[in-house]
Amino acid sequence: MRGVVMYAPGDVRVEDREKPTITRPTDAVIRIAATCICGSDLWPYRGANEVDHDPMGHEYVGIVEEIGADVTTVKVGDFVVGSFMASDNTCEICQAGYQSRCVHVVPMGAFGTQAEYSLIPHADGTLVATPGQPDADLIPSLLAASDVLGTGWFAAVAAEVGPGKTVAVVGDGAVGLLGILAARELGAERIIAMSRHADRQALAREFGATDIVEERGDEGVARIKELTNGLGAHSVIEAVGTQESMMQAIRATRPGGHVGYVGVSHDVALPGEELFFSGVHLHGGPAPVRRFLPELIQLIWDRKIDPGKVFDLTLPLEDAAEGYRAMDERRATKVLLTV
């Protein structure tokens, strides 16, 4: 099969890889219908994470081609959506709603889903079948549910977004944009998108943003305070993962407010005394997408939400290297790869 491999920072190739086979009775093999490039894939691409001939990709939708003897919740021929973290969905941590930290968790990035096929461990706990075979125009939105929609949704839930609340969103990538959509669906009264890019600002407004703040850092915090009677937002979504973005999120939150942080943390250190006196709740980490998949799939199936709009460039799998370049150079927000 064909699959994407990152040899080194900036060096992405599509090459022949061995097609996966069932190795455990709880496995499934799916034929990928669509996959995509994640903002987190840019960390190794830019040299921030180590990479050495690694298979790439952790977002996927597809059709079940083979199942292990113990798999009971999906069958061959089902169209399925799965999380970027494989989980058994039965351990105590999963049952508490944190499947991304399952005691038997397996990161899907270990298999590389930017490929024609993928092995899915813990198939019963990881995969959710759609109500039927989806129309082609629903596939991008279902693919978004595999990571960025579920992650943005978790960020909003972790930030305690709800009716009557003002929400600020730090980060205008796919996760931040879908955090805006989630905040709208969860009933937020006011949603402030922090963005400097006109195309992303337009999509933010389409997803539900009521205000746009272009300032960053301390200036961005001051602008949020100005818009909230000097208090700060009730709920803030942090969807970047840098020191600046995390501090901007904490400082833009009112005392007693909540920060939902889902940006993959890189060299973030929190000043203890400032955090102590902020009175701010912090909740986040790798999103337990599996917790939300049934609800999100149904919302997409019923055409109540259209998260697939975050994909602004579609390329064939063979052109994955151009997709990485486009995202790295901010010519694309998120790239869908057809298989």
NORRA-V16125 format. One record per helix or strand of 3 or more residues. SS is the DSSP state (H for helix, E for strand). FROM is the first residue (numbers start at 0). LEN is the number of residues. Records with the same first field share a line. If there is no record, write none. Layout:
SS=FROM-LEN  FROM-LEN
This chain:
E=1-7  10-6  27-10  59-8  78-4  116-4  126-3  165-5  189-5  210-3  232-6  252-9  280-4  312-4  334-4
H=40-5  91-4  98-3  107-3  122-4  135-10  147-11  173-12  197-10  216-11  242-9  271-7  288-13  306-4  316-12
